Amino acid sequence: MTPAPQALTTPRLRECPDCGQVQTVPAMPPAARAVCLRCDAVLRHTRQDPLRLPLALNLAALVLFGLSAGMTLMSVSTAGRDRIASLFTGPAGLEQQGLWELSAVVLFTTVAAPLGRVGCMALVLAGLRLPHPPRALRTIYGWVEHLRPWSMVEIYLLGVFVAYVRLKAIVHIDLGTALYALAALMVTMIAADVALDEQAVWEAMDQRAPHPNRRRAGALGRRLWRMGCDTCGAVSRAAEGTLCPRCGFGLRHRKPDSVARTWALSLAAVLLYIPANTYPVLTVIQFGAGEPSTILGGVQELLEAGMWPLAALVFFASIAVPVMKLVGLAILLISTQRGAIGHLRDRTFLYRIVDAIGRWSMIDIFMGSILVALVQFGAIVTINPGVGAIAFAAVVILTMLAARSFDPRLMWDRAAGAHA
C-alpha cells in the first residue's frame, strides 16, 4: 500500500559519519531505513510515531528512575547483622574507602548521565509541544547524543547480577523493589531509543523553534568545505570552526588531530592495563583471613565455584574486550597512516564494533562498587576495594575516549589520496 504523501519525509543531504560520503537521503515513509551507498552505515531510520511515543517513554523512564533512586536495591544479612544498598550506596562506599575518583565515575555513569539524557530528551520533546518552543531546545537536544555512551544502566544491571551471584556464597541476600524498577527503566530507555527518529526531532525544531545562528556559515578568505554537522547532521558549505546554521554547534570537516589524539589515548590505556591486571581490585576478608584478588583472580574464583558461564562473562568483558579494543584501534590507526586502500568496509565495521563494546568492561567496576557497599561486617566478612580498580576504570574510559577521537572518514580520505 502506498503511503499518503504527507507521511513522507523531506529529501535531505546527509554526510555519512563513517565514510564522509555526501548523498541525498530521499523522501521516506514511516518505518523505512536509508543506508550509505558506500559503507552501509544507517543514515536515517524513520518511525511511525517519532515524537509522541518517545515523549511518553521518556516520562515513564523519569518516574522509574525516581523509584530506582529512592528505594532499596538489595539487602544482605549475616550473623544477625543487616545492610541495605541503594543506587547511591556504591559510590558512597567507594568514597568512604578513599577512592573518590572511582566513586565519581560510578555516580556519573549510573545516575548523572542516564538521568541527564532522559531528562533532556523529555524536556525537548515536551518543549516541542508548546505554542512557542524555546530557543534553548536545540542546545539541550545537541547534548543528548553526547551523553548516550556514558549512560550505563544496562551494564550496571549486569554488574548487579554478577554481584548477586558472588554474594550468595557468603551472605544471605534479598532483592529490593529498586532492582525491578531499574530493570523496567532499562527496558523503557531502550524502547525510547528504538522509537526515536533523531532527524524528525530536528525537523520539528526547523518548523517550530527559532534558529540559534542565522549568520552565514562561511568566512571570507577561509577555505569552505561541504560538511555535515556532527551534532544535527545538517550539511553546510562552511569554513572550519564556524557555527552550524541549524543547531549552533561548531562545524568540523574532520575531527581535529584525530590520529595523534587516538594514539595518545590508546598508549595511555596500554600502560594502565598492566597495573589494572596486576594490582588487586578487591580484597575479601572473612574471619580475619583473606587475600587480594585481581580481575583474573576473580575469574578463577568463579571457575573454582563452578560458575563457568559467569566466569566467561567476566573474562570476556574485563580481559578480552579491552585487549580487542586496543588491538582494533591499532589496526585502524596503522592502516589509516599507511593510506591502505583495501578492506575499507571491513575496517569501518571494525570501528563500529570498537566504538560499541568498550563500555561493557564497566561490569567489573559496578560489581565491585556493590560488593564494597554491602559487605562491611567487621571481623565476620568485609570486602575492600583495591587500587587496581582505579587503573581498570581509567583503561575503560581512555579506550572509550580513544574510539570517540578516531575519525573513520580519514580511512576513506587517505585511501582515496593513495589511489589517486
N, C-alpha and C positions, 0 to 999 in steps of 0.2 A: 504494500500500500504506500503510495507516495505521500510524504508528509506535507502539511499545509505550508505555503510559502513563508508565513510569519514564524514558523517553527525553525527555520534555517538560521544559522549564524551568518555573520558578515565575513566575506573573504578578507584575509589579512596577511601581510608579510610577516614572516617569523624567521629568526635566525636560530638554527639548531644549536642548542647549548653544548652538544657533544662534538660536532664536527665543524660548525661555523657556516654551514651552507644556508644562504638566504633563499627562501622559497615562499610561495604563496600557499597558505592554508585555505582550501576552498570553503564555500558555504557548506555547512554540515547540519544534518538533522540531529535531534537528541539521541544519546546513546551511540554515537559514532566516534571513531578513533582515526586521527591523522598521524602518520609516522613519517620520519625523514626519509627522503628518497635515497640518501647516500649511506646513512649509518643505522637506520631503523629506530632511532630514538622517537619516543612519543612526543609529538608537538602539541597535541591537544586531544582531550577526551571529553566530549560533551555529555551532559547528564539530562535526565528527564525533568528534574526539579532542582536546578543548580543553586538556588538561593534560599528558599523556604525550608526545605528538608535539612540542609546543613545548619541553619539557624536553630531549628528545633533540637537537633542532636547536640550542638554545642551548648545550648542552655541546659539540656539534660546532663551533659558532662560536668557543667559547673555545679549542679546540685549534687551529683555523685562525688565530685571532688570534695565538697564540703562535708559529706558523710564520711568519706575516707579519712579526712584530716581530723575529724572530731571524735572518732570512735576508736575502739580497741582493735589492733591488728592481730595480735597474738598474746597469749598469756602462758607462762610456764611456772611450774612449781616443782620443788624437790625438798625433802626433809622438812616439810611444813612451812616452807618459805615460798613466797609468790612474787612474780614480777610480770608487768604488762608492758607491751610495746605499742606505740602508735607510729604514724608516718614520720613524726619528728624525733622519735626516740633514738633512732640510729645516728643521725647527725649530732644529737646532743651527747650521746655516749662517746662518740669519737672525739668530740671537742673536750670532754672531761678527761679523756686519756691523753690530751695534748696534741692530737692530730687534727688541728683546726683546718688545715689545708684539705684533708680528706673529707672532713665534715662539710666544708663549703661545697665541694664537688657533688657529694651525695644530695645535699639540700637543693642545689641548683637543678640537678638533673631529674630529681623525683618530685619536687614541689614547684620551684620558681619557673622553670622552663615550661612544664606542662600547663600550669595554671596561667602563665602569661600567654601561651599560644591559644588555649581555649578561650580565655577571656577576651583577647584581642579579636579573635575570629567572631565571637558572639557580638562584640561591640560594633565591628564593621558591618556585619550582616543586618543587625538591628538598626544601625545608623542609616543604611540604605533605604529603610522603610519610612524614614522621616520625610516630611514635606521638603525640607532643605537640608540635605546631608552636610555635615561639617567638612571643611577642607582637610582637617587632620586625619580623616579616614584613610587617605592614600598613604600617609606615612605609617600609620598603625598597621595597615594591611601589608605594607612592604616588609615589616619586621616579622610577620608571622612565619614566612618561609625560613628566615634565619634561625628561628627557634626550633624548627622541626627536628633537626638531627640531635639536638640536646634534650629533647623530651623523651624520657626513657621509662615510661610507666610499664610497658610490656616486659622490658628487661628486668625491671625491679621485681615484678611479679614472679619471674622465673628465678630470680635470686631468693625470693621468699620461699619458693618451693624447695630449692636446694637446702636452704637453712632449716626448713621444717623437717626434711628427711634426716639431716645430721643431728638435729636436736632430739629427735625421738629416741636416739640411742642413749642419751644421758639424763634427760629430764622428762617430766610429764608436760605435755603441751596441748593447748586448746586454741582453736582458730576463732578470731573475733569477727564481728559484723563488718568492720572496715575492710577486711580482706575480700569479702564478697562484693562490697561497694567498689573496691579497687578493680576487681575483675570486670564488673559491669562498666566501670569508667574506661577501661582499656578497649572493650568491645565497642562502646559508644564513640570513642575517639577514632577508632579505625573506620567505623561506619560513616562518621562525619567526613573523614578524608576521602573515602570512596565516593561519597555523594557530591563532593565539591568539584566544580569546574572553575579553576582559578581565573581563567580568561573571562568567564561570564561575570565574575565579580568586577574585574577591571572595566569591562564593557558597561556594566551597570553604573559604575562611577563616571565613565565618559559621558553617559546620558544625564546623570543627575547631580554629581558632585563637581564643584569647580576645580579647574586645573591649577596646580600649585606654581607652574612655571610656564608662562606663555611666551617667554623670551625666545629668540631664535637660537636653535641648538648649536649652530656653527659659531666660529670665531674667526675674525679677519686675520689673514696671514698664517693660519694654522691649518695643518692637513686635515681634511674631512674624511671620515670613514662612514660606510654604511654598516651600522652595528645594532645588534639587539640589546635591549636593556636587561641586565642580569636580574632585575627585580620584577619588572612587569612584562617583559617580553616584547615591548613595542620596538619596532625598527625605525631608526632615525639616521639621517646623514648629518654627522656632527663631529666636532673636534673632541679629542681625548680629554676627559675630565669635566666636560660641560654637563649640565643637568638634563635629565630626561624630561621632555615636554609633557609626558603623561603622568609620571609618578614623582618627579622631583629628585630622584636619587642620581648619583653620579654615573656617567656613562664611561665604559672602558671597552676599547676594541678587543683587548685580551687582558687577562689578569696580569698585573704588573709583577715583574721578576718571578714569574711562576716557577721556572725550573730551579733557580737558585734557592728560593724560599722552600720549595718542596724537598730539595736535597738537605737543607739545613735542619728542617723539622724531622726528616726521616733519620738522619745520622744521630740527632739528639735522642730519638726514640731507641735506636740500636744501642747506644751507650747505656741508657737507663734500663734496657731489657735485661742486662746482666744482673744488677742488684735486685731487680724485680723478681728474679727467679732464684737468687741465691740467699737473700735475706728473708727472714720469716714474715709471713703475712698475718699469722695468728699463733697464739700460744694457749693451749688448753691445759689448765692446772686442776687436777682432780685429786682431792685429799692430799694436797701438798706435793704431788708428783705430776710431772708433765714435761714436755719439751716443745720447743718452737716448731712450727710447721710451715714449709714453703708451699707454693702453689702446686708443684709436682708432688710434694709430700701429701697434700690434701687429696690428690687424685689416687695415690697409693693407698691411703686410708680407706677411701671409698671402695676400692677394689678388694681390699682385705675384708671389708664388711659385706662383700657380696653385692654391692650396689653398682654393678658394672655399667648399666645404662647412664646413671648419674655421673659416674666417673668419666665415661666417654663424652658426656655433655660438657663437663668442666674442662676436660683436656682440650676439646675442640675449641671452646670459647676462650680459654685463658692461655693456652700454649700454642695451638695450631693457628688460630686466627691472626694474632699479632705477627707471627712469622710469615704467614701467607700474605698479609697486607704489606709488610716491609719488602718482601721479595717482589710482589706485584708492582709496588711503586718504583723499585729499582729497574725492573724491566721497562716500565713506561718511560722513565727518565732517560735511560741509556738509549732506547730506541728513538726517542724524540731528539736527543742531542746528535745522534748519528744521522738523522734525517731518513730513517728507514721507510721504505715505501710499501713493504709487504704487510699483509695481515692487519690492515688498518681497522677493519670492522671487529676483528678478534681482540685487538688491543683496546678498542673503545668499549667493548663488552667487558674486558678485564677491568677497565677503570670503573665501570658501573658497579661491579662486584666489590672492588676495593673500597669504594665510597660507601657501600651499603653495609658491609659486615663488621666494620671496626667497632661500632658502638656496642655490639653484643658481648664484647670482652668485659664489660662492666658487671657482668653477673657475679663474678668473684668479689668485687668491691661491695656490691649491695648485700650479698650473703654475709660477708664479714661484718658489715655495719649492724645487721640484725642480730647476729650471734653475740657481738660485743655488748649490745644494748640489753639483751635478755639474760645472758648467763653471767651474772655477777652475784654469786652465792658464797663469797668469802672462801673459807678453807674447804668447803664441800666441793664446789666446782666453779671455776672462773675462766672466762675467755678474754684475753687481752689482744689488742691489735699490734702488728709489727710494722717496722719502717718499710718492709718490702711492699706493703700495700700502697704506700705513698708513691714509690717508684713505679709500681704497676699502673696505678691510676694515671700517672704522668705519661706512661707509654701509650695508653689508650687515647688520651687527649691529644698528644702530639701526632699520633698516626691519623686521627680524625682531621686535625688541622692540616696535616700534610696532604691528605686526599682532597680537602677543600681548596688548598692552594694550587694544586695542579690543574692546568687548563688543557683538557683533552683536544681542544681545537688546534693547539700547537702541533700535535702529531700530523694532522692533515695539512696544516700550513707548510711545515718543513718537508713533508713528503712531496707536496706539490712543487716546492722550490728545488728539491733534489731531482725530481723528474724533469723539470724544465731545463 
